């Protein structure tokens, strides 16, 4: 049996799960701010990675500037998506707005193919390619970077939403938009900020995962679906649930690939999604909403 490899599968699962958690957090931010499912979130992941690669190879920027430039560029794309077709849609029905994000996803994918072609591109791993031996396990430095940066981002987001005036304004607008407006909070700016943060988180996930899996303009679709499955698993709209769902999905995926077959690894996310929708639609950490009539 392969039980002696279980620690390696666990580390691999936590690494991938951290990526899914970042993507799920992007879904969560927009859901809480607008009530929408942003199906362009996976394309934010793809754009962040490919823009960063271009900044490194074409503009010859140093890695830290390219890293931040990729995140900033996708944050601006998120703001443009919200400030353009979503804000100016004449039909404010939720389904219509969701379909606009689907159209934006298709547009981003097509633009990516035009700009970078269909071939996959890669980033050099942070910290080199030589594995580190930790507790008799070979761990790639890239995995440690993913874990470290993910934890740092989660900590910064917590401090932002709970310790800053702007963060509290975002939470207030998400909880009660009408009441927030009465208090002088600009809900429109809060929504734009949510799309910017969602874009930056997606870009960060793409930059971190590309040294492991490489990235093409069509890769964002699968990553976005896995992030969506993680958000549903944890409880859609729950920040803590997004993190827990991402990590749990990554671990289940790694163990299924190790003990069953890697051919079925991508199917795990969809099986989990179907199971949680049937058994507990609110997710593991979500709460069912009661509508009074």
Residue, then its C-alpha position, 0 to 999 in steps of 0.5 A: x500500500x501507499x500509506x507511507x506516502x500519505x504525508x507527501x499527499x497531504x503536503x501536496x493537497x495543502x499546497x493546491x488547496x491554498x490556491x483553491x482557497x485564494x480563488x474561493x475567497x475571490x468568489x466570496x468577496x463578490x458574492x458578499x458585495x453584490x450577490x453575484x457569482x462571478x464566473x470570470x474569476x478563473x480568468x482572473x487567475x489566468x490573466x494574472x499569471x500570463x501578464x506577470x510572465x509578459x512583464x518578466x520576459x518582455x518588459x524585463x521587470x524584476x520579479x517583485x515588480x512583475x509580481x505586483x504589476x500582474x496583481x494590479x493589472x488584474x485588479x484594474x480589469x476587475x474594476x473595469x468589469x464591474x464599472x462597465x458592463x455590470x454597472x451599466x446593464x439595463x436589466x438588473x436581474x441577477x441571472x442577467x448579471x451572472x450571464x454577463x460574467x460568463x460572457x466576460x469569461x469567454x471574452x477574456x479567454x479569447x483575448x488571452x489566446x490572441x495575445x499569448x496563443x494556446x500554448x502553456x507558459x511557465x514561471x520559474x519556481x520561487x526558491x529554486x527547484x531543489x527540494x527541501x527535506x522536512x521531517x523526511x519529506x521532500x518539499x519544494x520551496x514553491x510549496x512553502x512560498x504558496x503556504x506562506x504567502x497564502x497565510x500572509x494574505x489571509x492575515x492581511x484580509x482579516x486585519x483589513x476587514x476587522x481593524x480598518x475603517x474601510x474594511x468595516x465599511x465594506x462589511x457594512x455595505x455587504x450586510x445591509x447596502x441600504x443602511x450603509x448608504x444612509x450612513x454615508x458609505x458609497x456602496x458603488x465604491x465598495x463593490x468596485x473595491x470587492x472586484x479589485x480585491x477579487x481580481x488581485x486574489x485571482x492573479x496571486x493564485x495564478x502567479x503562485x500555481x504557474x511554476x507548478x502546473x504552467x498556464x495557458x489561456x484555457x487553464x483558468x476555466x478548470x481552476x475557476x471551477x475548482x475554486x467555485x467547488x471549494x467555495x460551495x463546499x465551505x459555505x458560499x459567501x463564508x470567508x472561513x468556509x472558503x479557506x476550509x473548503x479550498x484546503x479540504x478539496x485540495x487534500x481530497x484531490x491529492x489522496x484520490x490521485x495517490x490512492x486511486x488514479x491521477x486520471x480522476x483527480x479533476x473529477x473530484x471537485x465536481x463529485x464533491x460539488x454534486x455531493x454537497x449540493x445534494x446533502x448540505x446545500x449551505x456548505x460545511x460552514x455556511x448557514x441556511x437562509x430562512x425566508x419569511x413569507 
